[in-house]
Amino acid sequence: MAILDMRLLPDPILRKQAKKVAKVTPQLKKLVENMVETMRDQRGVGLAANQVGSLQKVAVIETPEMEEPMVLINPEIMKAEGERQVEEGCLSVPGYRGLVNRSEKVRVKAMGLDGKIYRLNAEDLLAQALEHEIDHLNGILYIDHLVDHGSLYKITYHEHDDEEDEFDGDLDDGEDEAEESTESVAVETSASGAED
């Protein structure tokens, strides 16, 4: 297995729609293994193929409650119920979090690595992760769902922190670099807001 390179905003592949997978191949299985390894290395809950440079309609999810990661090939949201505001971040938009609208419950159809179609009802974190990763496969980022542009904020990680959502509002020594990154995200969110 290998850790794959993450694609970060503003990489154009993140805005492209992934293509349906016709069949499960040994190459696809290897991609999935590497995606799981990369997701775990990055301490993420999910990862879509375009986040690692592949335009195949494939995602993996592993919430803390799961014993094994979930593989979703050609996933589709069949039904969504309710709405709630949740805080969200993304491995492709590092250093930021924001408040977004997500469904309370979703029903998803996908194919597994065995080539069989399955359906899944989800709520809470799993529903949120499913919507997030399926959005990725459709070229949509969480910043497109921000409640408002002011809800996007920068987070600072500390090397000694075990929890990835620990943050400190102070800018570190890379203040100029942080300001440049903020501009890039701000430009992207402004552009996406104009498309709505």
C-alpha positions as CSV (number, residue, x, y, z in Angstrom):
1,M,0.0,0.0,0.0
2,A,1.0,3.6,-0.6
3,I,0.2,7.0,0.7
4,L,-1.1,9.1,-2.2
5,D,-0.5,12.8,-2.8
6,M,-3.4,14.9,-1.8
7,R,-4.8,17.4,-4.3
8,L,-5.4,20.7,-2.6
9,L,-7.6,23.7,-3.5
10,P,-7.3,25.3,-6.1
11,D,-6.3,22.2,-8.0
12,P,-8.8,22.0,-10.9
13,I,-9.4,18.2,-10.5
14,L,-11.4,19.0,-7.4
15,R,-14.0,20.8,-9.5
16,K,-14.3,18.0,-12.1
17,Q,-17.0,15.4,-12.1
18,A,-15.8,11.9,-11.7
19,K,-16.6,9.2,-14.2
20,K,-18.7,6.1,-13.4
21,V,-16.7,2.9,-12.9
22,A,-17.8,0.1,-15.3
23,K,-16.3,-2.8,-13.4
24,V,-14.1,-3.6,-10.4
25,T,-10.6,-4.3,-11.6
26,P,-7.3,-5.2,-9.7
27,Q,-6.2,-1.6,-10.4
28,L,-9.3,-0.2,-8.8
29,K,-8.8,-2.5,-5.7
30,K,-5.3,-1.2,-5.4
31,L,-6.5,2.4,-5.7
32,V,-9.1,1.8,-2.9
33,E,-6.4,0.2,-0.7
34,N,-4.1,3.2,-1.2
35,M,-7.0,5.6,-0.6
36,V,-7.8,4.0,2.7
37,E,-4.1,4.2,3.7
38,T,-4.0,7.8,2.7
39,M,-7.2,8.7,4.5
40,R,-5.9,7.1,7.7
41,D,-2.5,8.8,7.3
42,Q,-4.3,12.2,7.0
43,R,-6.6,11.4,9.9
44,G,-9.7,11.9,7.8
45,V,-13.1,10.4,7.9
46,G,-13.5,10.1,4.2
47,L,-11.7,10.5,0.9
48,A,-12.9,10.7,-2.7
49,A,-10.7,9.6,-5.7
50,N,-10.4,13.0,-7.2
51,Q,-8.7,14.2,-4.0
52,V,-5.8,11.9,-4.9
53,G,-5.8,12.7,-8.6
54,S,-8.2,10.0,-10.0
55,L,-11.4,10.9,-11.8
56,Q,-13.0,7.5,-11.0
57,K,-16.3,7.7,-9.1
58,V,-14.9,6.0,-5.9
59,A,-14.9,7.1,-2.3
60,V,-13.9,5.6,1.1
61,I,-15.3,6.4,4.5
62,E,-14.2,5.3,8.0
63,T,-16.0,6.8,11.0
64,P,-14.7,6.1,14.5
65,E,-17.5,3.5,15.1
66,M,-16.6,1.5,12.0
67,E,-14.6,-1.7,12.2
68,E,-13.8,-1.7,8.5
69,P,-13.7,1.2,6.0
70,M,-16.7,1.6,3.7
71,V,-16.0,1.5,-0.1
72,L,-18.4,3.4,-2.3
73,I,-18.2,2.9,-6.1
74,N,-20.6,5.1,-8.2
75,P,-22.4,6.3,-5.1
76,E,-25.6,8.3,-5.4
77,I,-27.8,9.9,-2.8
78,M,-31.3,8.5,-3.4
79,K,-33.1,10.4,-0.7
80,A,-32.2,13.1,1.9
81,E,-34.3,14.2,4.9
82,G,-34.1,17.2,7.2
83,E,-31.5,19.8,7.4
84,R,-28.9,20.7,10.1
85,Q,-25.9,23.0,10.4
86,V,-22.7,21.2,11.1
87,E,-19.0,22.3,11.3
88,E,-17.0,20.7,8.5
89,G,-13.5,20.7,7.2
90,C,-11.7,18.9,4.2
91,L,-8.4,17.3,3.6
92,S,-8.2,19.2,0.3
93,V,-8.8,22.6,2.0
94,P,-6.4,22.2,4.9
95,G,-6.3,24.6,7.8
96,Y,-9.9,25.7,7.5
97,R,-13.3,24.8,8.9
98,G,-16.8,26.2,8.3
99,L,-20.4,25.9,9.1
100,V,-22.4,24.1,6.4
101,N,-26.0,22.8,5.8
102,R,-26.2,19.0,5.6
103,S,-29.1,16.6,5.7
104,E,-30.1,14.8,8.9
105,K,-30.5,11.5,7.1
106,V,-29.6,10.1,3.7
107,R,-30.2,7.0,1.7
108,V,-27.4,6.1,-0.6
109,K,-26.9,3.5,-3.4
110,A,-23.4,2.3,-4.3
111,M,-21.4,-0.6,-5.5
112,G,-19.0,-2.4,-3.3
113,L,-15.6,-4.0,-4.2
114,D,-17.5,-7.3,-4.8
115,G,-19.3,-5.6,-7.7
116,K,-22.7,-5.8,-6.0
117,I,-25.0,-2.9,-5.5
118,Y,-26.0,-2.0,-1.9
119,R,-28.2,0.6,-0.3
120,L,-27.5,2.3,3.0
121,N,-29.5,4.5,5.4
122,A,-27.3,6.9,7.4
123,E,-27.6,9.7,9.9
124,D,-25.3,11.9,11.9
125,L,-21.6,11.8,11.1
126,L,-22.0,9.0,8.5
127,A,-24.7,10.9,6.6
128,Q,-22.5,14.0,6.7
129,A,-19.5,12.1,5.4
130,L,-21.5,10.5,2.6
131,E,-22.8,13.8,1.4
132,H,-19.3,15.4,1.6
133,E,-17.6,12.6,-0.4
134,I,-20.4,12.3,-3.0
135,D,-20.2,16.0,-3.4
136,H,-16.4,15.7,-4.1
137,L,-17.2,13.1,-6.9
138,N,-19.5,15.7,-8.4
139,G,-16.9,18.5,-8.3
140,I,-18.5,20.2,-5.2
141,L,-16.6,21.3,-2.1
142,Y,-17.9,21.9,1.4
143,I,-17.1,25.6,0.9
144,D,-19.9,25.7,-1.6
145,H,-22.4,24.8,1.2
146,L,-21.2,27.4,3.7
147,V,-24.0,29.0,5.7
148,D,-22.3,32.3,4.9
149,H,-18.7,33.2,3.9
150,G,-18.1,34.5,7.5
151,S,-18.5,31.0,8.8
152,L,-15.2,29.9,7.2
153,Y,-12.4,30.2,9.7
154,K,-8.7,29.3,9.9
155,I,-7.5,26.7,12.4
156,T,-4.0,26.2,13.7
157,Y,-2.8,22.8,14.6
158,H,-0.2,22.1,17.3
159,E,2.3,19.3,16.9
160,H,1.6,17.9,20.4
161,D,-2.2,17.8,19.8
162,D,-3.7,14.3,19.2
163,E,-7.0,15.7,18.1
164,E,-7.1,17.1,14.7
165,D,-9.9,19.6,15.5
166,E,-7.9,21.3,18.2
167,F,-7.2,24.9,17.1
168,D,-5.9,28.2,18.2
169,G,-7.1,31.4,16.7
170,D,-3.6,33.0,16.7
171,L,-1.5,33.2,13.6
172,D,1.8,31.4,13.7
173,D,5.2,32.5,12.2
174,G,3.9,31.8,8.7
175,E,1.5,34.8,8.9
176,D,2.2,35.9,5.3
177,E,1.7,32.4,4.0
178,A,-1.5,32.1,6.0
179,E,-2.8,35.3,4.6
180,E,-2.1,34.2,1.0
181,S,-3.9,30.9,1.7
182,T,-6.9,32.7,3.1
183,E,-7.0,34.8,-0.1
184,S,-7.1,31.7,-2.2
185,V,-9.9,30.1,-0.2
186,A,-11.8,33.5,-0.1
187,V,-11.5,33.8,-3.9
188,E,-12.7,30.3,-4.3
189,T,-15.7,30.7,-2.0
190,S,-16.6,34.0,-3.7
191,A,-16.5,32.4,-7.1
192,S,-18.5,29.4,-6.0
193,G,-21.1,31.7,-4.3
194,A,-21.6,33.5,-7.6
195,E,-22.4,30.2,-9.4
196,D,-25.3,29.4,-7.1
